[in-house]
Structures are given as structure tokens and as C-alpha cells.
Amino acid sequence: MNRRTAKLDACFAGAVVSLFAALALGRVELVALVCPLAVALAFASTDEVPDLTDVHAELSDPSLVEGEETTLVVTAEATAAGELELGVPLPSGLEVVTGDPRIALSLSEGDAVRHEMRLVANHWGNYELGTIALRVSAPGHMVVMDRVVHNDIRLKVYPAFDRIQRGITPADTHLFSGDYVSRLIGDAIEFAQVRPFTYGDSVRRVNWRVTSRRNELHVNLTHAERDADVLIFLDTFTDAAVADRTTLDRTVRGAAAIAQHHLRHNDRVGLIGFGAISRWLTSSMDRTQIYRIADFLLEVQELFSYAWKDINQLPPGTLPAGSIVIALSPMIDDRSVGALADISARGFTLVVVDTLDEGAVVPGSNPAEQTAHRLWRMQRAMARDRFAQLGVVVVGWGAGEGIEAALARAPRRRTGAVK
């Protein structure tokens, strides 16, 4: 949209004032002041405001992990000579490494504009880029045109997380191909024992070394392989900022690490985002599940709501029978605490990771703030006692620790399978 500049308004006002002064005072020499202003206004009325065509933006890499870099390239072509100011607004999670998000250029007719910026991703998230603000003017700067171009560009920045070496061993496993070795004999590769050959044994299992020593056919027996269903529960009702990270940020990073660990061990992993908007991802163990989980976590956000939520709102099949539920929650909202208690009451193995470090929350200086802090700690102690009565394990996740340190505090359970 074309608009007048302050320079054009000043020239017009000066010409009008000088003309009225010449007429009122009868001073012909004042007309000489009007002439250059009139010439400038005449040229401004005939100047062609340049426009930019084919304004386009693109990213060299639309998917990153925190700490990686990508290049944003903006290209355009000028239709006439003039001046250009170009600005690219960037979200807070991205930082410019090289280049400038705002530039000023002098254009000639037909010039091709190409501007590059090297960006580094500092925080995970799903970012929308491609909005370009343009301001072009004729050489006299009398008239300018402001324009905003929207390019639908999305940048996915996945969270960086710690690699877990040892997680929580599920109490219940399923007879399927996995990394958990059953104490029962089955068709797998983990050696169990040698016994004499009987009718129906496969020839492929014959142990020829023992057979040659004893002059009788012997076969190898193996332990059955088992896997587990792991469901990660994300409490997204609240997001409290403690130390250098928020509880929601720790929840996302912890969920990514736990999911990657169990998928690496051939477990079926699912997600539940329990908050103002409940979301879920059914359990699976295929190779694409890690990408589904990563995209799911990018959409996790805190939304305020007074609506009461419970676990009954989840569709059937979201909680597979025999699953182990690992919950990441700051234990602030009663709706999440009630939902987790309901999950435990239904017979699921539940481990709650407290993402809010109480030791990092400093009480205020006045008596009222200190009293509120004590009441808040008492309320959290009541929630932990409620879980303890249900037999639920609650482990703390201290500030500066990794998720593996928190999971290591959970007691090891005796199961029918060994890891």
C-alpha cells in the first residue's frame, strides 16, 4: 500500500505557507521559495514506486535438533529503481549467527535481491517462518509502499535429550520379540540349557559337540524373548519456571529420552498428553514410531482451562492391559493427580516422576509468603502420601540432574523376565 512520507507532507506544507505569505504580504520574492518545493512535489507525483516481484523465502533444512543450524534465504526482483528496507521477524527460540534480520538496499530496475541468514536453534518447538516485511520508496523518498509477504515455512526443532542406559524394568511383559529374556523356555536366541533330543525338536537346534561326546543327540534350549507396553503420561495442565528450565520443558525432554530408550529395546511405546486438550498416541514399536513421538512432543503446550478432566475421557485401547505407565508431572493440578490415582486403581504399574524440584523453590521474605510456601509443601506431601497408599512410586527429579538419575531412584521390581 502506497502512503505519503513526512518529507512529502513537509514539502506540501512549506509550499502552501510560502504561497499564502506571498499573497498576504505582497512580497513576490516569497514565490521563489515555492518553486523548488513545487518542483519536488511535481516529481513526487510522477515517481514510480518500485515493487518487488517473486518474493520468496526458503530454508536449507526444515528439521533440526537443538543446537543445529539452518540457512534462511530470501529472494526477490525489483521492478524499478528505489530504496528497499527488508525485515524478517524471528521467534525467540531462534538466533541469528550470520546475516542481519533487517537490511537496507539501493535498487536498480531489474535487480535481483538475495539475502541469507544463518540461524541456530536454541529451543525445541514448531516454528512458523516466512513472514517478510518490505518497505520500498522512490529515490526522492516522498512516497513509500509497505508490504508484508507470507511464505508458509515451518521449522521443526526437536529437543536434545540424554541417552538413558538403564530405565525402569516393566513388571508385566508379553510373549513377543523383545529385549527382555524370560525365565521360561521358548524359541529365541538366548541360551538356556542342553537336553537330550526328543520327538518334535528341530534339527537346527542340535548341539553337535555334545552329541559327538555322548553318542546321543542333544539340542540347545533358549529363553523366550518378551517385550512390554510402556505408556508415557505427560501432565500439561501447568508450567512452572524453576531454575533454568520450566517443568513442561523437562517433561518433553524426559519423555523423549524415555521413549527413545524403550523403543531401542523393542518395547511398544505410547503417549498421553493430559491437559486442557487431551491428546494421545497409541502404542507401537515400528521404526516410524520415534518420528510420531517427536512430532507429538513438538505440539505439547500449556493451555489454561477450568474444565474438569479425568481418565475416562480417553478412548478405549489407549491404556493397553499390562502396561507400565511412567508419568511426568509437577503434581500441582488436582486433575492430573486424580487421573494418575485412577490409573493406579485400575491395576496398572505406575511410576511418577516429579518434574518440580521443591528445593529450588525459594520462599518469599515476608511472613505471608513463607506461610503460603509451607502450605504448598504440605499439599504436595499429601499428594505423595495419597500415591504411597496406592503403592505408587514417586521419584524426584532434582535441578541439574538427568532423567536417568531420577529413574534410578525407583525400586527395581521382580518380574518374570530379566533384562
C-alpha positions as CSV (number, residue, x, y, z in Angstrom):
1,M,0.0,0.0,0.0
2,N,1.4,3.4,-1.0
3,R,1.5,6.2,1.5
4,R,2.9,9.7,1.9
5,T,6.0,10.2,3.9
6,A,6.7,13.0,6.4
7,K,9.1,14.5,3.9
8,L,6.3,14.9,1.3
9,D,3.9,16.4,3.9
10,A,6.6,18.9,4.9
11,C,7.2,20.0,1.3
12,F,3.5,20.4,0.7
13,A,3.0,22.4,4.0
14,G,6.0,24.6,3.2
15,A,4.7,25.4,-0.3
16,V,1.3,26.3,0.9
17,V,2.6,28.5,3.7
18,S,5.0,30.3,1.4
19,L,2.3,30.9,-1.2
20,F,-0.2,32.4,1.3
21,A,2.6,34.5,2.8
22,A,3.5,35.9,-0.6
23,L,-0.2,36.8,-1.3
24,A,-0.9,38.2,2.1
25,L,2.3,40.3,2.4
26,G,2.5,41.2,-1.3
27,R,6.1,40.0,-1.4
28,V,6.9,38.5,-4.8
29,E,10.3,37.1,-3.6
30,L,8.5,34.6,-1.4
31,V,7.2,32.9,-4.5
32,A,10.8,31.9,-5.1
33,L,10.6,29.7,-2.0
34,V,7.6,27.9,-3.5
35,C,9.3,27.0,-6.8
36,P,11.7,24.3,-5.5
37,L,9.0,22.8,-3.3
38,A,6.6,22.7,-6.2
39,V,9.2,21.0,-8.4
40,A,9.8,18.4,-5.7
41,L,6.0,17.8,-5.4
42,A,5.7,17.5,-9.2
43,F,8.5,14.9,-9.4
44,A,7.0,13.0,-6.4
45,S,3.6,12.8,-8.2
46,T,5.3,11.2,-11.3
47,D,7.8,9.0,-9.5
48,E,7.1,5.3,-9.8
49,V,7.3,3.5,-6.5
50,P,9.2,0.3,-7.1
51,D,7.7,-3.0,-6.3
52,L,9.3,-6.4,-5.6
53,T,8.1,-9.5,-7.5
54,D,8.6,-13.2,-6.8
55,V,9.3,-12.6,-3.1
56,H,10.2,-16.0,-1.8
57,A,11.8,-17.5,1.3
58,E,13.1,-21.0,1.9
59,L,15.1,-23.0,4.5
60,S,18.1,-25.1,3.7
61,D,17.0,-27.7,6.4
62,P,13.4,-27.6,7.7
63,S,14.1,-30.1,10.5
64,L,16.7,-29.6,13.2
65,V,17.8,-30.8,16.6
66,E,18.6,-28.1,19.3
67,G,22.0,-26.6,18.6
68,E,22.0,-27.2,14.9
69,E,21.9,-24.5,12.2
70,T,20.0,-23.8,9.1
71,T,20.0,-21.1,6.4
72,L,17.1,-18.8,5.6
73,V,17.3,-17.4,2.0
74,V,15.0,-14.5,0.9
75,T,14.9,-13.7,-2.9
76,A,13.0,-11.1,-4.9
77,E,13.3,-8.9,-8.0
78,A,12.9,-5.1,-8.3
79,T,10.6,-3.6,-10.9
80,A,12.1,-0.1,-10.7
81,A,14.9,1.9,-9.1
82,G,14.4,2.9,-5.4
83,E,15.3,2.1,-1.8
84,L,14.4,-1.1,0.0
85,E,14.1,-1.9,3.7
86,L,13.6,-5.6,4.3
87,G,12.9,-7.2,7.7
88,V,12.4,-10.8,8.8
89,P,10.8,-11.3,12.2
90,L,12.2,-14.3,14.1
91,P,10.7,-16.2,17.0
92,S,12.5,-16.2,20.4
93,G,13.8,-19.8,20.0
94,L,16.0,-18.9,17.0
95,E,19.1,-16.8,17.0
96,V,21.0,-15.2,14.1
97,V,24.5,-16.5,13.6
98,T,25.5,-14.6,10.4
99,G,23.5,-12.1,8.5
100,D,21.0,-9.4,9.6
101,P,17.2,-9.8,10.0
102,R,16.9,-6.2,8.8
103,I,18.7,-4.7,5.8
104,A,18.5,-1.6,3.6
105,L,19.5,-1.6,-0.1
106,S,19.5,0.7,-3.1
107,L,17.8,-0.9,-6.1
108,S,18.0,-0.5,-9.8
109,E,15.4,-1.7,-12.2
110,G,15.6,-5.5,-12.7
111,D,17.9,-6.0,-9.7
112,A,17.7,-9.4,-8.1
113,V,17.7,-9.3,-4.3
114,R,19.1,-12.3,-2.4
115,H,19.5,-12.2,1.4
116,E,20.8,-15.0,3.5
117,M,20.8,-15.5,7.3
118,R,22.3,-18.4,9.2
119,L,20.1,-19.4,12.1
120,V,20.8,-21.6,15.1
121,A,18.0,-23.3,17.0
122,N,18.3,-22.7,20.8
123,H,15.0,-24.3,21.9
124,W,12.7,-27.0,20.7
125,G,9.4,-26.1,19.1
126,N,7.4,-25.9,15.9
127,Y,8.2,-22.5,14.4
128,E,6.4,-20.6,11.6
129,L,8.8,-18.6,9.4
130,G,8.5,-16.9,6.1
131,T,6.9,-13.5,7.1
132,I,8.8,-10.8,5.3
133,A,8.2,-7.1,5.9
134,L,9.1,-4.8,2.9
135,R,9.3,-1.0,2.6
136,V,10.2,0.4,-0.8
137,S,10.4,4.0,-1.9
138,A,11.3,6.1,-4.9
139,P,14.6,7.9,-5.0
140,G,13.1,11.1,-3.5
141,H,11.6,9.3,-0.5
142,M,8.4,11.1,-1.0
143,V,6.1,8.1,-1.3
144,V,6.7,4.6,0.1
145,M,5.0,1.3,-0.2
146,D,4.6,-1.0,2.8
147,R,4.0,-4.7,2.1
148,V,4.0,-7.9,4.1
149,V,4.6,-11.2,2.3
150,H,3.7,-14.5,4.0
151,N,5.5,-17.7,3.0
152,D,4.2,-20.9,4.6
153,I,7.5,-22.2,6.0
154,R,7.7,-24.4,9.1
155,L,10.8,-25.2,11.0
156,K,10.7,-28.2,13.3
157,V,13.3,-28.1,16.1
158,Y,13.4,-31.4,18.1
159,P,14.6,-31.4,21.7
160,A,18.0,-32.6,22.6
161,F,17.9,-35.2,25.4
162,D,20.1,-37.5,27.4
163,R,20.6,-41.1,26.4
164,I,19.3,-43.5,29.1
165,Q,21.4,-46.6,29.7
166,R,19.0,-48.2,32.1
167,G,15.4,-47.4,32.6
168,I,12.5,-49.0,34.6
169,T,12.0,-52.7,34.0
170,P,8.3,-53.4,33.4
171,A,6.6,-55.7,35.9
172,D,4.5,-57.4,33.1
173,T,5.9,-58.4,29.8
174,H,4.3,-60.0,26.7
175,L,5.4,-63.0,24.7
176,F,6.8,-61.3,21.7
177,S,10.2,-60.5,20.1
178,G,11.9,-58.1,22.5
179,D,15.0,-57.4,24.7
180,Y,13.5,-58.9,27.9
181,V,14.6,-62.5,28.4
182,S,12.0,-64.8,30.1
183,R,12.9,-67.5,32.5
184,L,10.7,-69.8,30.5
185,I,12.0,-71.9,27.6
186,G,11.0,-70.7,24.2
187,D,12.0,-70.1,20.6
188,A,14.7,-67.4,20.7
189,I,18.5,-67.0,20.7
190,E,19.4,-66.6,24.4
191,F,21.0,-69.9,25.5
192,A,19.3,-71.7,28.5
193,Q,20.4,-75.3,28.7
194,V,21.2,-78.6,26.8
195,R,18.9,-81.7,26.9
196,P,18.6,-84.9,25.0
197,F,16.8,-84.8,21.7
198,T,13.1,-85.7,21.8
199,Y,10.5,-86.2,19.0
200,G,9.5,-82.8,17.5
201,D,12.8,-81.0,18.2
202,S,14.2,-79.1,15.3
203,V,17.4,-80.4,13.7
204,R,18.7,-76.8,13.6
205,R,18.9,-76.9,17.4
206,V,21.1,-80.0,17.6
207,N,24.3,-79.4,19.6
208,W,26.8,-81.4,17.6
209,R,29.6,-81.0,20.0
210,V,27.7,-82.6,23.0
211,T,26.2,-85.2,20.6
212,S,29.6,-86.4,19.5
213,R,30.9,-86.7,23.1
214,R,27.8,-88.6,24.4
215,N,26.9,-90.5,21.2
216,E,23.4,-89.3,21.6
217,L,21.5,-86.4,20.0
218,H,21.3,-83.3,22.2
219,V,19.6,-80.0,21.5
220,N,20.1,-76.4,22.8
221,L,17.2,-74.8,24.6
222,T,16.8,-71.0,24.7
223,H,14.9,-68.5,26.9
224,A,11.8,-66.9,25.3
225,E,12.1,-63.2,24.4
226,R,9.4,-60.8,25.7
227,D,8.5,-57.1,25.3
228,A,6.4,-54.6,27.2
229,D,3.9,-51.8,26.7
230,V,5.2,-48.5,28.0
231,L,2.9,-45.5,28.3
232,I,4.3,-42.1,29.0
233,F,1.9,-39.7,30.7
234,L,2.5,-36.0,30.2
235,D,0.9,-33.5,32.6
236,T,0.4,-30.4,30.6
237,F,-2.0,-28.5,32.9
238,T,0.7,-26.3,34.4
239,D,4.1,-25.0,33.5
240,A,6.2,-23.7,36.4
241,A,9.5,-22.0,35.8
242,V,12.2,-23.3,38.3
243,A,15.9,-22.6,37.9
244,D,16.9,-22.6,34.3
245,R,14.1,-24.7,32.8
246,T,10.3,-25.0,33.1
247,T,8.5,-28.1,34.2
248,L,7.0,-28.5,30.8
249,D,10.4,-28.3,29.1
250,R,11.7,-31.0,31.5
251,T,8.6,-33.1,30.8
252,V,9.2,-33.0,27.0
253,R,12.9,-33.8,27.3
254,G,12.3,-36.6,29.8
255,A,9.5,-38.1,27.6
256,A,11.8,-38.1,24.6
257,A,14.6,-39.8,26.4
258,I,12.3,-42.5,27.9
259,A,10.6,-43.2,24.6
260,Q,13.9,-43.5,22.8
261,H,15.3,-45.9,25.4
262,H,12.3,-48.3,25.3
263,L,11.9,-48.2,21.5
264,R,15.6,-49.1,21.3
265,H,14.8,-52.2,23.4
266,N,11.9,-53.1,21.2
267,D,9.1,-52.1,23.5
268,R,5.8,-50.7,22.4
269,V,5.6,-47.0,23.5
270,G,2.6,-44.7,23.6
271,L,2.0,-41.2,24.8
272,I,-0.8,-39.4,26.6
273,G,-0.9,-35.6,26.9
274,F,-3.2,-34.8,29.7
275,G,-4.2,-31.2,30.0
276,A,-6.7,-28.6,28.8
277,I,-6.6,-30.5,25.5
278,S,-6.1,-34.2,25.9
279,R,-4.1,-35.9,23.2
280,W,-2.8,-39.5,22.8
281,L,-0.6,-41.6,20.6
282,T,-1.3,-45.3,20.6
283,S,1.5,-47.8,21.5
284,S,3.6,-49.1,18.7
285,M,7.2,-50.3,18.2
286,D,7.9,-49.8,14.5
287,R,10.6,-47.6,13.2
288,T,8.3,-44.7,12.4
289,Q,7.0,-44.5,16.0
290,I,10.0,-42.4,17.1
291,Y,9.1,-39.8,14.5
292,R,5.5,-39.8,15.5
293,I,6.6,-39.3,19.1
294,A,8.9,-36.5,18.2
295,D,6.1,-34.7,16.3
296,F,3.7,-35.3,19.2
297,L,6.1,-33.7,21.6
298,L,6.6,-30.6,19.5
299,E,2.9,-29.8,19.9
300,V,2.9,-30.1,23.7
301,Q,2.0,-26.8,25.3
302,E,0.3,-25.5,28.4
303,L,-3.3,-24.3,28.0
304,F,-5.4,-22.8,30.8
305,S,-8.7,-24.4,31.5
306,Y,-11.2,-24.7,34.3
307,A,-12.9,-27.8,32.8
308,W,-12.6,-30.9,34.9
309,K,-10.8,-33.8,33.2
310,D,-10.5,-37.5,34.1
311,I,-9.1,-40.6,32.6
312,N,-12.5,-41.7,31.4
313,Q,-12.3,-39.2,28.5
314,L,-9.5,-41.2,26.8
315,P,-10.7,-43.7,24.2
316,P,-10.6,-47.4,24.8
317,G,-7.3,-49.0,23.9
318,T,-5.3,-46.0,24.9
319,L,-4.2,-47.9,28.1
320,P,-3.3,-51.4,26.9
321,A,-3.6,-54.1,29.6
322,G,-0.4,-54.8,31.4
323,S,1.2,-51.5,30.5
324,I,3.7,-49.7,32.7
325,V,2.8,-46.0,33.0
326,I,5.6,-43.5,33.5
327,A,4.1,-40.2,34.4
328,L,6.0,-36.9,34.2
329,S,4.1,-34.4,36.4
330,P,4.8,-31.4,38.7
331,M,1.9,-32.6,40.9
332,I,0.4,-29.2,41.0
333,D,-3.0,-29.7,39.4
334,D,-5.5,-31.9,41.2
335,R,-6.9,-33.1,37.9
336,S,-3.6,-34.8,37.0
337,V,-3.2,-36.2,40.5
338,G,-6.7,-37.7,40.4
339,A,-6.2,-39.1,36.9
340,L,-2.9,-40.8,38.0
341,A,-4.6,-42.2,41.1
342,D,-7.4,-43.6,38.9
343,I,-4.8,-45.3,36.6
344,S,-3.1,-46.9,39.6
345,A,-6.5,-48.1,41.0
346,R,-7.2,-49.9,37.7
347,G,-4.2,-52.1,38.3
348,F,-1.6,-50.5,36.1
349,T,2.0,-50.3,37.2
350,L,2.6,-46.6,37.8
351,V,5.8,-44.6,38.3
352,V,5.5,-40.8,38.8
353,V,8.5,-38.6,38.1
354,D,8.1,-35.3,39.9
355,T,9.4,-32.7,37.5
356,L,9.2,-29.9,40.1
357,D,12.2,-29.7,42.4
358,E,10.9,-28.3,45.7
359,G,14.4,-27.4,46.9
360,A,14.7,-25.0,44.0
361,V,11.6,-23.0,45.0
362,V,12.7,-20.3,47.4
363,P,10.0,-18.9,49.8
364,G,9.4,-15.2,50.0
365,S,10.8,-12.9,52.6
366,N,7.6,-11.7,54.3
367,P,5.6,-14.0,56.7
368,A,2.6,-14.3,54.4
369,E,4.7,-15.7,51.5
370,Q,6.5,-18.1,53.9
371,T,3.2,-19.4,55.2
372,A,2.0,-19.9,51.6
373,H,5.2,-21.8,50.8
374,R,4.7,-24.1,53.8
375,L,1.1,-24.8,52.9
376,W,2.1,-25.6,49.3
377,R,4.7,-28.1,50.5
378,M,2.1,-29.7,52.8
379,Q,-0.3,-30.0,49.8
380,R,2.4,-31.8,47.8
381,A,3.2,-34.0,50.7
382,M,-0.5,-35.0,50.9
383,A,-0.4,-35.9,47.2
384,R,2.7,-38.1,47.7
385,D,1.0,-39.8,50.7
386,R,-2.0,-40.5,48.5
387,F,0.2,-42.2,46.0
388,A,2.1,-44.1,48.7
389,Q,-1.2,-45.6,50.0
390,L,-1.9,-46.8,46.5
391,G,1.5,-48.4,46.2
392,V,2.7,-45.8,43.5
393,V,6.4,-45.0,43.3
394,V,7.1,-41.2,43.3
395,V,10.7,-40.2,42.4
396,G,12.0,-36.7,42.5
397,W,13.9,-35.1,39.6
398,G,16.3,-32.6,41.0
399,A,17.5,-29.5,39.3
400,G,20.6,-30.1,37.2
401,E,20.0,-33.9,37.0
402,G,19.3,-36.0,34.0
403,I,16.2,-38.1,33.7
404,E,18.2,-41.3,34.2
405,A,19.2,-40.1,37.7
406,A,15.5,-39.7,38.6
407,L,14.5,-43.1,37.2
408,A,17.4,-44.8,39.1
409,R,15.6,-43.9,42.4
410,A,12.7,-46.1,41.5
411,P,13.0,-49.5,43.2
412,R,13.7,-52.5,41.0
413,R,10.8,-54.8,40.6
414,R,10.9,-58.6,40.5
415,T,9.5,-59.8,37.2
416,G,9.3,-63.0,35.2
417,A,11.9,-61.6,32.9
418,V,15.4,-60.4,33.3
419,K,16.9,-57.5,31.3
